[in-house]
Amino acid sequence: FILFFVLGVIILAAILFGALTLGELVGAVLGLGLPGLMLATGGFFLMLGYLPQAMIAYLGGRWFFRKVRPEAAEKVFWPVMVGALVLGLLMAVPVLGGMIEFVAVIAGLGAIILLVWESLKKTPKTSAAVEAIAPPPAAE
């Protein structure tokens, strides 16, 4: 929905600048807006296509290594490699693979949302302006 909205805004801005006889701005709006929109769309679909599976591969590999070799579970490389191998093999199953991939994408997006949510909750809510106004505690 957002992509179509941004496309509509780009087209409306180009029409508006064309109606106001600002032809150079029409070219700039279309020349910068459409490639930027295509780049954002490609990045979105790339992120939707690979990032959730990578997250599930990492979490699955980490779970496996915690059971087998706990000291290797805290590293990133081997849990991702083992998880990606297992997930790739599971997604290669003819009928069940599509369902596994769908579940992996949904679960991976959920894991990413939870990770972002937890990192936002850990950030301090005081801003620099509040700290500048508040007097420092008295040292006695």
One Martini backbone bead per residue (centre of mass of N, CA, C, O) as a GRO file, in nm:
protein
  140
    1PHE     BB    1   0.058   0.063  -0.022
    2ILE     BB    2   0.298   0.258   0.010
    3LEU     BB    3   0.407   0.233  -0.278
    4PHE     BB    4   0.152   0.348  -0.419
    5PHE     BB    5   0.154   0.617  -0.272
    6VAL     BB    6   0.435   0.714  -0.367
    7LEU     BB    7   0.372   0.696  -0.667
    8GLY     BB    8   0.142   0.903  -0.658
    9VAL     BB    9   0.314   1.140  -0.555
   10ILE     BB   10   0.510   1.149  -0.791
   11ILE     BB   11   0.298   1.194  -1.014
   12LEU     BB   12   0.166   1.448  -0.893
   13ALA     BB   13   0.424   1.620  -0.891
   14ALA     BB   14   0.473   1.606  -1.197
   15ILE     BB   15   0.202   1.733  -1.281
   16LEU     BB   16   0.232   1.995  -1.123
   17PHE     BB   17   0.498   2.090  -1.259
   18GLY     BB   18   0.381   2.081  -1.547
   19ALA     BB   19   0.147   2.290  -1.498
   20LEU     BB   20   0.377   2.510  -1.395
   21THR     BB   21   0.615   2.504  -1.603
   22LEU     BB   22   0.838   2.280  -1.461
   23GLY     BB   23   1.017   2.074  -1.643
   24GLU     BB   24   1.277   2.019  -1.476
   25LEU     BB   25   1.122   1.897  -1.225
   26VAL     BB   26   0.997   1.656  -1.363
   27GLY     BB   27   1.263   1.510  -1.421
   28ALA     BB   28   1.359   1.501  -1.126
   29VAL     BB   29   1.123   1.349  -1.001
   30LEU     BB   30   1.139   1.102  -1.192
   31GLY     BB   31   1.457   1.050  -1.178
   32LEU     BB   32   1.445   1.008  -0.850
   33GLY     BB   33   1.178   0.867  -0.761
   34LEU     BB   34   1.166   0.595  -0.921
   35PRO     BB   35   1.444   0.472  -0.840
   36GLY     BB   36   1.394   0.496  -0.535
   37LEU     BB   37   1.145   0.313  -0.533
   38MET     BB   38   1.286   0.064  -0.655
   39LEU     BB   39   1.497   0.036  -0.430
   40ALA     BB   40   1.296   0.003  -0.196
   41THR     BB   41   1.150  -0.243  -0.312
   42GLY     BB   42   1.396  -0.430  -0.337
   43GLY     BB   43   1.478  -0.416  -0.037
   44PHE     BB   44   1.218  -0.528   0.079
   45PHE     BB   45   1.219  -0.805  -0.075
   46LEU     BB   46   1.496  -0.891   0.021
   47MET     BB   47   1.430  -0.884   0.321
   48LEU     BB   48   1.181  -1.078   0.301
   49GLY     BB   49   1.346  -1.322   0.162
   50TYR     BB   50   1.617  -1.348   0.375
   51LEU     BB   51   1.607  -1.255   0.676
   52PRO     BB   52   1.414  -1.466   0.809
   53GLN     BB   53   1.581  -1.718   0.733
   54ALA     BB   54   1.838  -1.629   0.880
   55MET     BB   55   1.711  -1.618   1.159
   56ILE     BB   56   1.620  -1.916   1.171
   57ALA     BB   57   1.897  -2.039   1.120
   58TYR     BB   58   2.031  -1.921   1.370
   59LEU     BB   59   1.836  -2.026   1.589
   60GLY     BB   60   1.857  -2.327   1.512
   61GLY     BB   61   2.168  -2.352   1.536
   62ARG     BB   62   2.185  -2.259   1.830
   63TRP     BB   63   2.011  -2.481   1.948
   64PHE     BB   64   2.187  -2.715   1.854
   65PHE     BB   65   2.459  -2.619   1.993
   66ARG     BB   66   2.347  -2.622   2.285
   67LYS     BB   67   2.318  -2.937   2.282
   68VAL     BB   68   2.614  -3.016   2.177
   69ARG     BB   69   2.790  -2.717   2.175
   70PRO     BB   70   2.790  -2.454   2.386
   71GLU     BB   71   3.053  -2.291   2.295
   72ALA     BB   72   2.939  -2.257   1.982
   73ALA     BB   73   2.665  -2.090   2.020
   74GLU     BB   74   2.794  -1.785   2.041
   75LYS     BB   75   2.843  -1.798   1.768
   76VAL     BB   76   2.762  -1.737   1.420
   77PHE     BB   77   2.856  -1.909   1.179
   78TRP     BB   78   2.777  -2.212   1.245
   79PRO     BB   79   2.475  -2.177   1.308
   80VAL     BB   80   2.405  -2.065   1.027
   81MET     BB   81   2.506  -2.298   0.852
   82VAL     BB   82   2.339  -2.526   0.977
   83GLY     BB   83   2.060  -2.389   0.957
   84ALA     BB   84   2.067  -2.347   0.646
   85LEU     BB   85   2.092  -2.641   0.569
   86VAL     BB   86   1.834  -2.745   0.706
   87LEU     BB   87   1.636  -2.543   0.579
   88GLY     BB   88   1.701  -2.612   0.283
   89LEU     BB   89   1.618  -2.910   0.301
   90LEU     BB   90   1.324  -2.859   0.396
   91MET     BB   91   1.248  -2.668   0.142
   92ALA     BB   92   1.301  -2.912  -0.077
   93VAL     BB   93   1.045  -3.026  -0.022
   94PRO     BB   94   0.796  -3.037  -0.234
   95VAL     BB   95   0.531  -2.968  -0.049
   96LEU     BB   96   0.640  -2.887   0.243
   97GLY     BB   97   0.841  -2.652   0.174
   98GLY     BB   98   0.640  -2.413   0.142
   99MET     BB   99   0.534  -2.423   0.433
  100ILE     BB  100   0.807  -2.389   0.571
  101GLU     BB  101   0.874  -2.117   0.444
  102PHE     BB  102   0.632  -1.963   0.554
  103VAL     BB  103   0.692  -2.014   0.855
  104ALA     BB  104   0.977  -1.889   0.849
  105VAL     BB  105   0.891  -1.604   0.772
  106ILE     BB  106   0.698  -1.548   1.003
  107ALA     BB  107   0.895  -1.619   1.237
  108GLY     BB  108   1.121  -1.423   1.149
  109LEU     BB  109   0.957  -1.162   1.168
  110GLY     BB  110   0.888  -1.199   1.466
  111ALA     BB  111   1.183  -1.201   1.567
  112ILE     BB  112   1.252  -0.919   1.463
  113ILE     BB  113   1.037  -0.764   1.617
  114LEU     BB  114   1.130  -0.854   1.901
  115LEU     BB  115   1.416  -0.739   1.879
  116VAL     BB  116   1.332  -0.445   1.836
  117TRP     BB  117   1.152  -0.415   2.085
  118GLU     BB  118   1.374  -0.476   2.298
  119SER     BB  119   1.567  -0.245   2.208
  120LEU     BB  120   1.359  -0.015   2.268
  121LYS     BB  121   1.317  -0.081   2.577
  122LYS     BB  122   1.634  -0.033   2.658
  123THR     BB  123   1.614   0.249   2.599
  124PRO     BB  124   1.641   0.550   2.701
  125LYS     BB  125   1.392   0.815   2.771
  126THR     BB  126   1.599   1.023   2.794
  127SER     BB  127   1.701   1.329   2.708
  128ALA     BB  128   1.923   1.582   2.660
  129ALA     BB  129   1.729   1.811   2.747
  130VAL     BB  130   1.656   1.696   3.026
  131GLU     BB  131   1.951   1.675   3.132
  132ALA     BB  132   2.012   1.985   3.101
  133ILE     BB  133   1.786   2.082   3.306
  134ALA     BB  134   1.870   1.897   3.509
  135PRO     BB  135   2.006   1.878   3.801
  136PRO     BB  136   2.255   1.780   3.968
  137PRO     BB  137   2.353   1.598   4.209
  138ALA     BB  138   2.436   1.631   4.526
  139ALA     BB  139   2.751   1.653   4.677
  140GLU     BB  140   2.857   1.513   5.011
   0.00000   0.00000   0.00000
